[in-house]
């Protein structure tokens, strides 16, 4: 962050790709996970193509990370475009609490504080803690500053405790917005697996769907993608229509709807899906 203050923007293309390659080569398990997800998503891809695709994911992640740091250090800014403005207005104007279902795409750290002010109502963003205590301390300091500058923006860390769900339900009952990322299973998060198309299984956290079920809150899928240099697009979709669950019928039919909302955007913007754990797998049914 200190270095960015002395590095002009036009040098970024010289530094970002080679440094990304260094991390790409070092991060063996993450590299394999991304390539495995891509081969499950595109079964006709070769192993070499999947590795090249994984590097593109790492490279886009690095670019969005630099954009976020530019904003934090006030050495640059980004432009925003909103698709689905009617759904955005619907989400903003509803008096009752609403869920926002999003994924690890674009840069939510940049977007959430900005759009909390535009909503004019409190947004509670749920995020996983950092793996290293030192990094967690840095992240908490950054978030505290963002919350100071953006009074409508709050962060809840998912530390695996059972009380988080109760707290989020309370926020929804008081008319706030709760933003959850529904595409990453880390630490002690309880997983679920849904068949999103014949032979393609998707592993997702169970908590966000259960929260929607228990509270009955409207759930708006909202995704952020990087359009180009310092330019981002916010896609807001209509609220999900989750089918009723019938006891004794086995798997909740809403799981496929929930996972499908994420998969549809991931398939279209796979180069910007920043999940570095195994999420997708193919069964024999879908190998052909």
Backbone as CSV, one residue per row, in Angstrom:
resi,resn,N_x,N_y,N_z,CA_x,CA_y,CA_z,C_x,C_y,C_z
1,UNK,0.836,-1.208,0.000,0.000,0.000,0.000,0.864,1.250,0.000
2,UNK,1.975,1.183,0.733,2.894,2.326,0.698,3.521,2.481,-0.681
3,UNK,3.845,1.350,-1.309,4.481,1.403,-2.621,3.596,1.985,-3.696
4,UNK,2.284,1.756,-3.593,1.364,2.255,-4.615,1.388,3.772,-4.715
5,UNK,1.698,4.441,-3.615,1.709,5.900,-3.625,2.840,6.459,-4.486
6,UNK,3.846,5.625,-4.765,4.948,6.101,-5.586,5.033,5.457,-6.951
7,UNK,4.112,4.503,-7.242,4.139,3.798,-8.525,3.050,4.354,-9.436
8,UNK,3.385,4.923,-10.586,2.355,5.443,-11.495,1.514,4.316,-12.087
9,UNK,0.299,4.645,-12.453,-0.648,3.633,-12.907,-0.181,2.881,-14.137
10,UNK,0.575,3.560,-15.036,0.946,2.923,-16.302,2.013,1.838,-16.131
11,UNK,2.559,1.708,-14.922,3.519,0.633,-14.660,2.838,-0.638,-14.151
12,UNK,1.558,-0.556,-13.841,0.855,-1.732,-13.325,0.944,-2.932,-14.267
13,UNK,0.741,-2.748,-15.609,0.845,-3.914,-16.499,2.223,-4.563,-16.509
14,UNK,3.247,-3.840,-16.084,4.584,-4.413,-16.048,4.822,-5.237,-14.782
15,UNK,4.145,-4.878,-13.703,4.377,-5.530,-12.420,3.372,-6.641,-12.116
16,UNK,2.104,-6.421,-12.433,1.057,-7.341,-11.989,1.176,-8.737,-12.611
17,UNK,1.302,-8.890,-13.943,1.362,-10.256,-14.504,2.521,-11.112,-13.991
18,UNK,3.777,-10.597,-13.946,4.847,-11.483,-13.449,4.711,-11.833,-11.974
19,UNK,4.252,-10.877,-11.139,4.057,-11.197,-9.732,2.913,-12.187,-9.548
20,UNK,1.890,-12.064,-10.400,0.795,-13.034,-10.355,1.304,-14.426,-10.692
21,UNK,2.191,-14.515,-11.677,2.749,-15.811,-12.058,3.527,-16.429,-10.904
22,UNK,4.260,-15.614,-10.152,5.003,-16.120,-8.990,4.051,-16.752,-7.986
23,UNK,2.976,-16.030,-7.646,2.005,-16.573,-6.687,1.268,-17.771,-7.271
24,UNK,1.009,-17.751,-8.559,0.331,-18.859,-9.226,1.150,-20.140,-9.103
25,UNK,2.456,-20.029,-9.271,3.330,-21.198,-9.165,3.487,-21.665,-7.729
26,UNK,3.453,-20.728,-6.782,3.622,-21.084,-5.369,2.362,-21.699,-4.778
27,UNK,1.196,-21.209,-5.193,-0.077,-21.624,-4.588,-0.562,-22.915,-5.246
28,UNK,0.067,-24.022,-4.919,-0.201,-25.288,-5.598,-1.633,-25.770,-5.393
29,UNK,-2.086,-25.825,-4.145,-3.429,-26.355,-3.887,-4.508,-25.446,-4.467
30,UNK,-4.302,-24.134,-4.364,-5.280,-23.192,-4.919,-5.314,-23.277,-6.444
31,UNK,-4.141,-23.415,-7.053,-4.068,-23.540,-8.515,-4.808,-24.783,-8.988
32,UNK,-4.608,-25.885,-8.293,-5.287,-27.130,-8.671,-6.792,-27.027,-8.461
33,UNK,-7.200,-26.351,-7.386,-8.633,-26.223,-7.115,-9.327,-25.421,-8.202
34,UNK,-8.732,-24.311,-8.614,-9.332,-23.481,-9.661,-9.391,-24.256,-10.972
35,UNK,-8.304,-24.926,-11.330,-8.287,-25.709,-12.567,-9.318,-26.839,-12.505
36,UNK,-9.464,-27.475,-11.335,-10.458,-28.534,-11.190,-11.880,-28.020,-11.331
37,UNK,-12.152,-26.858,-10.764,-13.482,-26.260,-10.921,-13.772,-25.955,-12.386
38,UNK,-12.758,-25.460,-13.106,-12.955,-25.115,-14.516,-13.176,-26.362,-15.368
39,UNK,-12.474,-27.435,-15.070,-12.667,-28.670,-15.849,-14.029,-29.290,-15.576
40,UNK,-14.531,-29.117,-14.351,-15.889,-29.594,-14.060,-16.915,-28.726,-14.769
41,UNK,-16.656,-27.422,-14.823,-17.581,-26.497,-15.484,-17.564,-26.676,-16.990
42,UNK,-16.374,-26.934,-17.544,-16.215,-27.129,-18.992,-15.537,-28.481,-19.220
43,UNK,-16.305,-29.568,-19.220,-15.717,-30.915,-19.250,-14.908,-31.225,-20.511
44,UNK,-15.087,-30.477,-21.572,-14.334,-30.734,-22.811,-12.950,-30.087,-22.794
45,UNK,-12.675,-29.296,-21.764,-11.369,-28.639,-21.682,-10.270,-29.646,-21.370
46,UNK,-9.103,-29.424,-21.937,-7.934,-30.222,-21.589,-7.339,-29.713,-20.281
47,UNK,-6.429,-30.499,-19.713,-5.770,-30.078,-18.471,-4.954,-28.809,-18.696
48,UNK,-4.299,-28.701,-19.868,-3.487,-27.518,-20.169,-4.362,-26.267,-20.276
49,UNK,-5.505,-26.402,-20.925,-6.403,-25.248,-21.050,-6.936,-24.825,-19.690
50,UNK,-7.220,-25.797,-18.842,-7.718,-25.467,-17.501,-6.652,-24.738,-16.687
51,UNK,-5.383,-25.138,-16.825,-4.310,-24.439,-16.113,-4.162,-23.007,-16.617
52,UNK,-4.249,-22.840,-17.944,-4.180,-21.486,-18.498,-5.356,-20.648,-18.019
53,UNK,-6.537,-21.260,-17.942,-7.705,-20.559,-17.425,-7.540,-20.187,-15.964
54,UNK,-6.911,-21.080,-15.192,-6.679,-20.791,-13.780,-5.758,-19.578,-13.621
55,UNK,-4.748,-19.472,-14.495,-3.869,-18.294,-14.417,-4.651,-17.019,-14.718
56,UNK,-5.582,-17.082,-15.662,-6.413,-15.901,-15.957,-7.245,-15.502,-14.742
57,UNK,-7.717,-16.482,-13.986,-8.467,-16.182,-12.758,-7.552,-15.481,-11.755
58,UNK,-6.348,-16.021,-11.568,-5.385,-15.394,-10.653,-5.062,-13.969,-11.107
59,UNK,-4.901,-13.779,-12.413,-4.533,-12.469,-12.940,-5.644,-11.456,-12.719
60,UNK,-6.897,-11.855,-12.943,-8.023,-10.956,-12.687,-8.152,-10.638,-11.206
61,UNK,-7.896,-11.639,-10.364,-7.935,-11.404,-8.924,-6.900,-10.355,-8.528
62,UNK,-5.695,-10.464,-9.093,-4.642,-9.497,-8.795,-5.045,-8.100,-9.249
63,UNK,-5.666,-8.002,-10.426,-6.075,-6.695,-10.944,-7.125,-6.041,-10.049
64,UNK,-8.112,-6.822,-9.588,-9.141,-6.253,-8.714,-8.547,-5.883,-7.359
65,UNK,-7.564,-6.658,-6.908,-6.910,-6.354,-5.630,-6.158,-5.028,-5.717
66,UNK,-5.469,-4.812,-6.832,-4.752,-3.550,-7.023,-5.743,-2.391,-7.118
67,UNK,-6.864,-2.599,-7.820,-7.885,-1.546,-7.908,-8.375,-1.154,-6.521
68,UNK,-8.625,-2.154,-5.683,-9.106,-1.872,-4.323,-8.066,-1.102,-3.524
69,UNK,-6.797,-1.488,-3.657,-5.742,-0.783,-2.935,-5.579,0.643,-3.449
70,UNK,-5.778,0.833,-4.750,-5.716,2.183,-5.299,-6.790,3.064,-4.655
71,UNK,-7.979,2.510,-4.490,-9.063,3.278,-3.870,-8.746,3.572,-2.405
72,UNK,-8.224,2.572,-1.694,-7.935,2.758,-0.273,-6.830,3.781,-0.045
73,UNK,-5.837,3.802,-0.943,-4.723,4.739,-0.787,-4.990,6.069,-1.493
74,UNK,-6.183,6.185,-2.099,-6.570,7.399,-2.830,-5.591,7.744,-3.944
75,UNK,-5.050,6.703,-4.589,-4.182,6.909,-5.748,-4.888,6.528,-7.041
76,UNK,-6.184,6.280,-6.964,-6.979,5.933,-8.134,-8.426,5.770,-7.737
77,UNK,-9.300,5.671,-8.723,-10.731,5.484,-8.485,-11.296,4.581,-9.569
78,UNK,-12.504,4.093,-9.352,-13.138,3.191,-10.320,-14.498,3.746,-10.717
79,UNK,-14.950,3.328,-11.891,-16.280,3.678,-12.390,-17.206,2.483,-12.219
80,UNK,-18.498,2.781,-11.984,-19.484,1.735,-11.758,-20.635,1.847,-12.747
81,UNK,-21.123,0.683,-13.196,-22.313,0.599,-14.043,-23.259,-0.392,-13.377
82,UNK,-24.558,-0.090,-13.380,-25.547,-0.978,-12.764,-26.458,-1.563,-13.840
83,UNK,-26.527,-2.881,-13.911,-27.498,-3.598,-14.745,-28.621,-4.096,-13.843
84,UNK,-29.871,-3.996,-14.331,-31.002,-4.398,-13.504,-31.394,-3.308,-12.534
85,UNK,-31.467,-2.081,-13.050,-31.742,-0.936,-12.174,-33.103,-1.059,-11.490
86,UNK,-34.078,-1.687,-12.189,-35.404,-1.834,-11.580,-35.349,-2.739,-10.347
87,UNK,-34.503,-3.766,-10.400,-34.340,-4.653,-9.242,-33.537,-3.955,-8.140
88,UNK,-32.588,-3.132,-8.544,-31.823,-2.346,-7.576,-32.754,-1.422,-6.798
89,UNK,-33.672,-0.760,-7.513,-34.615,0.141,-6.858,-35.591,-0.632,-5.984
90,UNK,-35.981,-1.820,-6.430,-36.868,-2.665,-5.639,-36.201,-3.042,-4.321
91,UNK,-34.933,-3.445,-4.392,-34.181,-3.802,-3.191,-34.017,-2.594,-2.272
92,UNK,-33.734,-1.456,-2.854,-33.487,-0.256,-2.057,-34.746,0.249,-1.363
93,UNK,-35.911,0.095,-2.012,-37.134,0.721,-1.508,-37.963,-0.178,-0.599
94,UNK,-37.643,-1.460,-0.508,-38.443,-2.356,0.329,-38.260,-2.007,1.808
95,UNK,-39.349,-1.885,2.562,-39.212,-1.544,3.983,-38.727,-2.718,4.826
96,UNK,-39.006,-3.948,4.384,-38.608,-5.107,5.170,-37.164,-5.496,4.855
97,UNK,-36.582,-6.276,5.736,-35.213,-6.723,5.532,-35.089,-7.633,4.329
98,UNK,-33.951,-7.568,3.642,-33.713,-8.359,2.435,-32.330,-8.997,2.492
99,UNK,-32.234,-10.144,1.850,-30.954,-10.822,1.674,-30.380,-10.475,0.306
100,UNK,-29.074,-10.298,0.245,-28.362,-10.160,-1.017,-27.459,-11.384,-1.159
101,UNK,-27.698,-12.176,-2.186,-26.876,-13.350,-2.465,-25.831,-12.963,-3.497
102,UNK,-24.572,-13.070,-3.135,-23.504,-12.711,-4.058,-22.445,-13.802,-4.069
103,UNK,-21.414,-13.593,-4.854,-20.335,-14.576,-4.981,-18.998,-13.856,-4.938
104,UNK,-17.931,-14.627,-4.868,-16.590,-14.040,-4.822,-16.187,-13.629,-6.243
105,UNK,-16.712,-12.497,-6.655,-16.414,-11.935,-7.971,-16.240,-10.435,-7.808
106,UNK,-15.555,-9.803,-8.767,-15.348,-8.371,-8.659,-14.595,-8.059,-7.385
107,UNK,-15.094,-7.079,-6.638,-14.471,-6.765,-5.350,-15.531,-6.210,-4.416
108,UNK,-16.069,-7.075,-3.550,-17.124,-6.659,-2.631,-16.606,-5.700,-1.570
109,UNK,-15.296,-5.783,-1.239,-14.731,-4.857,-0.255,-14.815,-3.417,-0.751
110,UNK,-14.731,-3.243,-2.066,-14.824,-1.924,-2.655,-16.279,-1.491,-2.805
111,UNK,-17.134,-2.433,-3.208,-18.505,-2.085,-3.581,-19.427,-1.878,-2.384
112,UNK,-19.343,-2.742,-1.373,-20.314,-2.700,-0.283,-20.343,-1.359,0.452
113,UNK,-19.189,-0.793,0.836,-19.262,0.512,1.513,-19.867,1.598,0.633
114,UNK,-19.536,1.587,-0.659,-20.046,2.607,-1.575,-21.559,2.522,-1.715
115,UNK,-22.092,1.309,-1.946,-23.508,1.174,-2.218,-24.365,1.176,-0.958
116,UNK,-23.755,0.989,0.198,-24.534,1.123,1.430,-25.079,2.542,1.554
117,UNK,-24.298,3.517,1.135,-24.749,4.909,1.180,-25.857,5.157,0.163
118,UNK,-25.756,4.534,-1.014,-26.787,4.711,-2.036,-28.097,4.058,-1.628
119,UNK,-28.016,2.940,-0.880,-29.226,2.288,-0.391,-29.905,3.132,0.676
120,UNK,-29.125,3.833,1.466,-29.694,4.617,2.556,-30.192,3.762,3.698
121,UNK,-29.716,2.535,3.781,-30.076,1.631,4.866,-28.872,0.751,5.162
122,UNK,-28.830,0.203,6.350,-27.641,-0.521,6.788,-27.481,-1.840,6.041
123,UNK,-26.278,-2.078,5.571,-25.910,-3.347,4.941,-24.916,-4.063,5.843
124,UNK,-25.252,-5.298,6.209,-24.352,-6.135,7.007,-23.727,-7.161,6.066
125,UNK,-22.438,-7.019,5.800,-21.731,-7.934,4.913,-21.084,-9.045,5.731
126,UNK,-21.398,-10.287,5.381,-20.834,-11.438,6.074,-19.592,-11.898,5.327
127,UNK,-18.504,-12.085,6.038,-17.275,-12.542,5.397,-16.539,-13.508,6.313
128,UNK,-15.733,-14.360,5.706,-14.922,-15.310,6.473,-13.697,-14.605,7.025
129,UNK,-13.234,-15.010,8.192,-12.010,-14.412,8.744,-10.788,-14.851,7.942
130,UNK,-9.713,-14.105,8.069,-8.456,-14.474,7.422,-7.856,-15.689,8.127
131,UNK,-7.062,-16.435,7.387,-6.462,-17.641,7.955,-5.375,-17.324,8.977
132,UNK,-4.653,-16.228,8.762,-3.560,-15.862,9.654,-3.989,-14.744,10.596
133,UNK,-3.699,-14.864,11.903,-4.109,-13.828,12.865,-3.571,-12.443,12.521
134,UNK,-2.330,-12.379,12.002,-1.762,-11.071,11.654,-2.551,-10.412,10.534
135,UNK,-2.942,-11.211,9.539,-3.722,-10.660,8.430,-5.119,-10.280,8.890
136,UNK,-5.674,-11.039,9.824,-6.998,-10.720,10.354,-6.970,-9.381,11.080
137,UNK,-5.903,-9.122,11.820,-5.783,-7.839,12.523,-5.718,-6.682,11.542
138,UNK,-4.972,-6.875,10.438,-4.893,-5.835,9.407,-6.255,-5.612,8.775
139,UNK,-6.958,-6.728,8.470,-8.275,-6.622,7.829,-9.271,-5.919,8.738
140,UNK,-9.257,-6.229,10.020,-10.190,-5.592,10.949,-9.939,-4.092,11.050
141,UNK,-8.675,-3.684,10.992,-8.354,-2.253,11.021,-8.858,-1.560,9.761
142,UNK,-8.706,-2.216,8.608,-9.198,-1.653,7.353,-10.719,-1.501,7.394
143,UNK,-11.402,-2.527,7.880,-12.863,-2.507,7.909,-13.373,-1.461,8.884
144,UNK,-12.688,-1.322,10.014,-13.092,-0.301,10.995,-13.057,1.095,10.373
145,UNK,-12.046,1.351,9.553,-11.946,2.656,8.881,-13.064,2.821,7.852
146,UNK,-13.388,1.748,7.117,-14.485,1.817,6.151,-15.821,2.055,6.845
147,UNK,-16.028,1.417,7.977,-17.272,1.610,8.723,-17.361,3.033,9.284
148,UNK,-16.215,3.608,9.632,-16.213,4.989,10.116,-16.611,5.956,9.000
149,UNK,-16.107,5.703,7.797,-16.390,6.587,6.666,-17.760,6.322,6.056
150,UNK,-18.299,5.099,6.254,-19.587,4.714,5.677,-20.481,4.170,6.792
151,UNK,-21.255,5.028,7.451,-22.036,4.608,8.631,-23.048,3.502,8.358
152,UNK,-23.489,3.369,7.097,-24.471,2.339,6.773,-23.839,0.975,6.498
153,UNK,-22.525,0.888,6.521,-21.819,-0.351,6.201,-21.310,-1.030,7.471
154,UNK,-21.661,-2.309,7.645,-21.208,-3.096,8.791,-20.700,-4.452,8.292
155,UNK,-19.764,-5.020,9.024,-19.191,-6.321,8.663,-19.380,-7.307,9.805
156,UNK,-19.791,-8.528,9.455,-19.917,-9.619,10.423,-18.984,-10.743,9.987
157,UNK,-18.067,-11.146,10.852,-17.157,-12.239,10.531,-17.797,-13.569,10.916
158,UNK,-17.738,-14.508,9.985,-18.282,-15.838,10.228,-17.198,-16.694,10.886
159,UNK,-17.198,-16.701,12.200,-16.193,-17.446,12.957,-16.646,-18.852,13.341
160,UNK,-17.741,-19.292,12.746,-18.193,-20.650,12.996,-19.130,-20.793,14.173
161,UNK,-19.425,-19.712,14.866,-20.340,-19.786,15.995,-21.793,-19.873,15.562
162,UNK,-22.615,-20.457,16.420,-24.026,-20.631,16.084,-24.825,-19.346,16.230
163,UNK,-24.279,-18.341,16.911,-25.032,-17.126,17.169,-25.077,-16.194,15.971
164,UNK,-24.223,-16.409,14.965,-24.226,-15.509,13.815,-25.578,-15.538,13.106
165,UNK,-26.148,-16.732,12.923,-27.433,-16.834,12.257,-28.528,-16.091,13.001
166,UNK,-28.514,-16.180,14.331,-29.507,-15.473,15.155,-29.341,-13.966,14.988
167,UNK,-28.097,-13.524,14.964,-27.816,-12.096,14.820,-28.251,-11.580,13.445
168,UNK,-27.977,-12.354,12.403,-28.368,-11.943,11.057,-29.897,-11.914,10.913
169,UNK,-30.562,-12.884,11.516,-32.027,-12.890,11.490,-32.582,-11.646,12.175
170,UNK,-31.950,-11.220,13.242,-32.382,-10.003,13.933,-32.200,-8.773,13.049
171,UNK,-31.100,-8.724,12.317,-30.877,-7.602,11.404,-31.973,-7.542,10.340
172,UNK,-32.350,-8.713,9.830,-33.397,-8.762,8.800,-34.739,-8.322,9.375
173,UNK,-35.019,-8.727,10.588,-36.282,-8.357,11.217,-36.391,-6.855,11.443
174,UNK,-35.266,-6.187,11.655,-35.310,-4.748,11.881,-35.224,-3.943,10.581
175,UNK,-35.270,-4.653,9.431,-35.355,-3.968,8.148,-34.034,-3.685,7.465
176,UNK,-32.953,-4.318,7.916,-31.646,-4.100,7.301,-31.438,-5.055,6.125
177,UNK,-30.338,-4.846,5.408,-29.930,-5.733,4.325,-28.755,-6.577,4.809
178,UNK,-28.806,-7.872,4.536,-27.713,-8.780,4.873,-27.156,-9.345,3.574
179,UNK,-25.872,-9.123,3.336,-25.212,-9.607,2.125,-24.383,-10.840,2.467
180,UNK,-24.667,-11.947,1.772,-23.962,-13.203,2.031,-23.343,-13.707,0.737
181,UNK,-22.155,-14.272,0.851,-21.503,-14.891,-0.297,-21.773,-16.383,-0.239
182,UNK,-22.483,-16.871,-1.230,-22.985,-18.235,-1.157,-22.213,-19.251,-1.954
183,UNK,-20.917,-19.012,-2.212,-20.195,-19.906,-3.110,-18.908,-20.468,-2.526
184,UNK,-18.672,-20.319,-1.228,-17.382,-20.734,-0.682,-17.571,-21.422,0.664
185,UNK,-17.058,-22.633,0.791,-17.123,-23.395,2.032,-15.726,-23.419,2.641
186,UNK,-15.534,-22.689,3.746,-14.232,-22.626,4.406,-14.404,-22.831,5.905
187,UNK,-13.320,-23.213,6.551,-13.274,-23.413,7.994,-14.366,-24.394,8.436
188,UNK,-15.188,-23.999,9.416,-16.184,-24.898,9.991,-17.567,-24.698,9.389
189,UNK,-17.646,-24.051,8.227,-18.939,-23.792,7.597,-19.579,-25.106,7.157
190,UNK,-20.868,-25.269,7.466,-21.585,-26.485,7.100,-21.907,-26.472,5.603
191,UNK,-21.513,-27.529,4.856,-21.727,-27.528,3.411,-23.009,-28.233,2.994
192,UNK,-23.430,-27.934,1.774,-24.483,-28.689,1.110,-24.033,-28.895,-0.325
193,UNK,-24.588,-29.894,-0.987,-24.221,-30.160,-2.378,-25.496,-30.316,-3.193
194,UNK,-25.534,-29.606,-4.320,-26.719,-29.631,-5.171,-26.307,-29.995,-6.590
195,UNK,-27.172,-30.723,-7.283,-26.951,-31.030,-8.697,-27.572,-29.903,-9.521
196,UNK,-26.720,-29.053,-10.092,-27.196,-27.866,-10.789,-27.507,-28.133,-12.255
197,UNK,-26.968,-29.208,-12.780,-27.323,-29.715,-14.107,-26.921,-31.178,-14.119
198,UNK,-27.411,-31.960,-15.072,-27.112,-33.394,-15.040,-25.616,-33.689,-14.928
199,UNK,-25.242,-34.300,-13.818,-23.869,-34.708,-13.613,-22.956,-33.662,-13.019
200,UNK,-23.422,-32.427,-12.832,-22.574,-31.377,-12.273,-23.035,-31.054,-10.862
201,UNK,-22.180,-31.330,-9.891,-22.481,-31.098,-8.493,-21.754,-29.844,-8.009
202,UNK,-22.444,-29.062,-7.195,-21.888,-27.814,-6.680,-21.970,-27.828,-5.163
203,UNK,-20.843,-27.574,-4.513,-20.747,-27.593,-3.051,-20.784,-26.162,-2.537
204,UNK,-21.767,-25.861,-1.694,-21.999,-24.502,-1.225,-22.223,-24.489,0.287
205,UNK,-22.069,-23.322,0.915,-22.395,-23.235,2.350,-23.900,-23.345,2.572
206,UNK,-24.289,-24.036,3.619,-25.695,-24.276,3.896,-26.375,-23.083,4.584
207,UNK,-25.612,-22.332,5.370,-26.175,-21.281,6.204,-26.992,-20.221,5.481
208,UNK,-26.505,-19.632,4.366,-27.274,-18.574,3.695,-28.664,-19.021,3.246
209,UNK,-28.774,-20.233,2.689,-30.078,-20.726,2.269,-30.990,-20.951,3.463
210,UNK,-30.448,-21.497,4.542,-31.243,-21.705,5.744,-31.731,-20.381,6.311
211,UNK,-30.888,-19.357,6.244,-31.290,-18.038,6.730,-32.463,-17.506,5.924
212,UNK,-32.421,-17.688,4.604,-33.533,-17.252,3.754,-34.795,-18.043,4.079
213,UNK,-34.641,-19.338,4.316,-35.789,-20.185,4.629,-36.440,-19.770,5.957
214,UNK,-35.620,-19.602,6.973,-36.138,-19.345,8.322,-36.791,-17.978,8.415
215,UNK,-36.164,-16.965,7.818,-36.676,-15.599,7.941,-37.739,-15.257,6.901
216,UNK,-37.741,-15.978,5.775,-38.678,-15.645,4.702,-38.330,-14.360,3.979
217,UNK,-37.118,-13.848,4.171,-36.712,-12.591,3.542,-36.529,-12.775,2.043
218,UNK,-36.887,-11.739,1.284,-36.638,-11.754,-0.146,-35.138,-11.785,-0.396
219,UNK,-34.711,-12.596,-1.364,-33.293,-12.763,-1.645,-32.994,-12.299,-3.069
220,UNK,-32.187,-11.255,-3.196,-31.818,-10.684,-4.488,-30.402,-11.148,-4.859
221,UNK,-30.236,-11.894,-5.950,-28.882,-12.184,-6.425,-28.235,-10.899,-6.961
222,UNK,-27.018,-10.634,-6.534,-26.298,-9.428,-6.947,-24.835,-9.801,-7.124
223,UNK,-24.307,-9.507,-8.320,-22.945,-9.916,-8.633,-22.164,-8.735,-9.208
224,UNK,-20.867,-8.723,-8.923,-19.990,-7.645,-9.366,-18.937,-8.231,-10.292
225,UNK,-18.772,-7.627,-11.456,-17.757,-8.075,-12.401,-16.908,-6.889,-12.847
226,UNK,-15.714,-7.203,-13.262,-14.780,-6.170,-13.733,-14.899,-6.057,-15.248
227,UNK,-15.344,-4.906,-15.721,-15.538,-4.686,-17.155,-14.240,-4.358,-17.881
228,UNK,-13.329,-3.727,-17.204,-12.084,-3.278,-17.825,-11.272,-2.513,-16.808
229,UNK,-10.336,-1.720,-17.295,-9.435,-1.011,-16.399,-10.215,-0.038,-15.533
230,UNK,-10.237,-0.276,-14.232,-10.919,0.550,-13.232,-12.407,0.744,-13.560
231,UNK,-13.043,-0.268,-14.120,-14.462,-0.168,-14.462,-15.152,-1.458,-14.016
232,UNK,-16.239,-1.316,-13.231,-16.940,-2.471,-12.673,-18.435,-2.388,-12.975
233,UNK,-19.028,-3.559,-13.067,-20.458,-3.675,-13.370,-21.152,-4.413,-12.235
234,UNK,-22.274,-3.871,-11.770,-23.096,-4.500,-10.741,-24.339,-5.068,-11.421
235,UNK,-24.528,-6.378,-11.337,-25.697,-7.042,-11.922,-26.678,-7.393,-10.804
236,UNK,-27.839,-6.791,-10.833,-28.871,-7.059,-9.829,-29.997,-7.841,-10.496
237,UNK,-30.354,-8.984,-9.943,-31.380,-9.846,-10.512,-32.661,-9.781,-9.675
238,UNK,-33.740,-10.255,-10.267,-35.014,-10.318,-9.550,-34.912,-11.270,-8.364
239,UNK,-35.734,-11.073,-7.338,-35.672,-11.969,-6.170,-35.880,-13.431,-6.568
240,UNK,-35.175,-14.310,-5.887,-35.310,-15.736,-6.164,-36.677,-16.241,-5.719
241,UNK,-37.257,-17.106,-6.518,-38.498,-17.780,-6.156,-38.131,-19.176,-5.659
242,UNK,-38.043,-19.318,-4.360,-37.634,-20.581,-3.766,-38.852,-21.470,-3.548
243,UNK,-38.869,-22.665,-4.126,-40.008,-23.561,-3.931,-40.138,-23.997,-2.488
244,UNK,-41.375,-24.270,-2.083,-41.619,-24.728,-0.723,-41.011,-26.108,-0.503
245,UNK,-40.492,-26.300,0.700,-39.939,-27.606,1.020,-41.024,-28.500,1.602
246,UNK,-41.095,-29.714,1.097,-42.070,-30.688,1.576,-41.348,-31.719,2.427
247,UNK,-41.766,-31.856,3.657,-41.116,-32.798,4.559,-41.255,-34.222,4.041
248,UNK,-40.156,-34.964,4.199,-40.162,-36.350,3.756,-39.837,-36.530,2.294
249,UNK,-39.536,-35.416,1.585,-39.228,-35.506,0.162,-37.722,-35.480,-0.119
250,UNK,-36.908,-35.628,0.929,-35.471,-35.662,0.706,-34.881,-34.281,0.517
251,UNK,-34.073,-34.117,-0.519,-33.327,-32.878,-0.754,-34.257,-31.690,-0.960
252,UNK,-33.910,-30.564,-0.375,-34.672,-29.337,-0.519,-34.591,-28.864,-1.969
253,UNK,-35.717,-28.723,-2.680,-35.668,-28.286,-4.089,-35.119,-26.886,-4.264
254,UNK,-35.107,-26.100,-3.197,-34.567,-24.742,-3.303,-33.055,-24.748,-3.484
255,UNK,-32.384,-25.856,-3.127,-30.937,-25.915,-3.243,-30.501,-25.728,-4.685
256,UNK,-31.218,-26.381,-5.620,-30.850,-26.271,-7.029,-31.092,-24.858,-7.552
257,UNK,-32.167,-24.219,-7.106,-32.456,-22.834,-7.520,-31.381,-21.899,-6.994
258,UNK,-31.029,-22.078,-5.736,-30.012,-21.247,-5.075,-28.665,-21.388,-5.781
259,UNK,-28.247,-22.640,-5.996,-26.959,-22.890,-6.651,-26.984,-22.450,-8.104
260,UNK,-28.130,-22.644,-8.777,-28.236,-22.258,-10.182,-28.085,-20.765,-10.392
261,UNK,-28.544,-19.965,-9.423,-28.402,-18.508,-9.527,-26.936,-18.119,-9.541
262,UNK,-26.118,-18.836,-8.779,-24.678,-18.560,-8.752,-24.005,-19.111,-10.002
263,UNK,-24.355,-20.344,-10.370,-23.694,-20.992,-11.501,-23.911,-20.222,-12.798
264,UNK,-25.110,-19.666,-12.998,-25.386,-18.946,-14.240,-24.437,-17.789,-14.467
265,UNK,-24.104,-17.075,-13.399,-23.172,-15.951,-13.521,-21.733,-16.456,-13.592
266,UNK,-21.420,-17.496,-12.829,-20.066,-18.040,-12.837,-19.696,-18.559,-14.222
267,UNK,-20.616,-19.244,-14.876,-20.323,-19.785,-16.209,-20.029,-18.660,-17.203
268,UNK,-20.743,-17.559,-17.068,-20.571,-16.429,-17.976,-19.297,-15.651,-17.674
269,UNK,-18.944,-15.552,-16.399,-17.781,-14.751,-15.985,-16.780,-15.617,-15.222
270,UNK,-16.422,-16.762,-15.778,-15.569,-17.701,-15.060,-14.175,-17.138,-14.782
271,UNK,-13.707,-16.206,-15.588,-12.369,-15.645,-15.359,-12.335,-14.766,-14.114
272,UNK,-13.504,-14.467,-13.555,-13.565,-13.577,-12.397,-14.183,-14.263,-11.180
273,UNK,-14.159,-15.576,-11.182,-14.710,-16.308,-10.040,-13.562,-16.664,-9.110
274,UNK,-13.442,-15.923,-8.008,-12.277,-16.023,-7.140,-12.530,-16.961,-5.958
275,UNK,-12.784,-18.201,-6.274,-12.922,-19.248,-5.262,-11.762,-20.211,-5.459
276,UNK,-10.941,-20.363,-4.439,-9.716,-21.135,-4.560,-9.793,-22.454,-3.802
277,UNK,-10.998,-22.969,-3.646,-11.230,-24.281,-3.057,-12.092,-25.097,-4.025
278,UNK,-12.055,-26.437,-3.939,-12.905,-27.265,-4.805,-14.383,-27.025,-4.514
279,UNK,-15.127,-26.647,-5.549,-16.561,-26.371,-5.408,-17.378,-27.238,-6.366
280,UNK,-16.861,-27.438,-7.584,-17.587,-28.171,-8.617,-16.943,-29.538,-8.853
281,UNK,-17.792,-30.514,-9.144,-17.288,-31.840,-9.524,-18.274,-32.486,-10.469
282,UNK,-17.756,-33.352,-11.324,-18.570,-34.104,-12.273,-18.746,-35.539,-11.784
283,UNK,-19.953,-36.044,-11.935,-20.224,-37.442,-11.643,-20.193,-38.215,-12.960
284,UNK,-20.274,-39.526,-12.861,-20.275,-40.340,-14.081,-21.429,-39.984,-15.000
285,UNK,-22.517,-39.548,-14.396,-23.686,-39.186,-15.168,-23.396,-38.024,-16.116
286,UNK,-22.458,-37.126,-15.708,-22.182,-35.942,-16.520,-20.857,-35.998,-17.238
287,UNK,-20.157,-37.142,-17.203,-18.834,-37.195,-17.825,-18.914,-37.149,-19.350
288,UNK,-20.011,-37.579,-19.899,-20.137,-37.565,-21.363,-20.579,-36.239,-21.862
